[in-house]
Amino acid sequence: NITISKNVIIKGGAQICSCNDKAKIFIGENTTVGNYTFIYASSKIEIGDDCMIAPFVYIVDSNHGTELDTKMNLQPNETKPINIGDNVWIGSHSVILPGVKIGEGAVIAAGSVINTDIPANHIFGGVPAKLIKKR
């Protein structure tokens, strides 16, 4: 369920996990996945061509529920696909949360938490991430 295209570099300690038999991960050509980056799919994560994903990035397409009357470890897993366009740079220690679409040519500043869609050719950063400027 994991497709890794030509010329992809996956550096030491990175983990790419299709967490169930239906989950899919696709990594496009010429993309680099940095050291100790975690990519965990419970539904679908797509990463485009020519992306740079720095070390210690966390990309996860699922989250646990938070219903008050159910113990936390019994909450259902809620999933939303992630799509990262071509030519995207994600800075180290960033977190990409479920349901996010990052447009082509976008830059994510180091240490950011992405919980909303990012338009093409924009630079976002912070917790939660906000627009820094257009490229």
Salt bridges, closest charged atoms under 4 A:
none
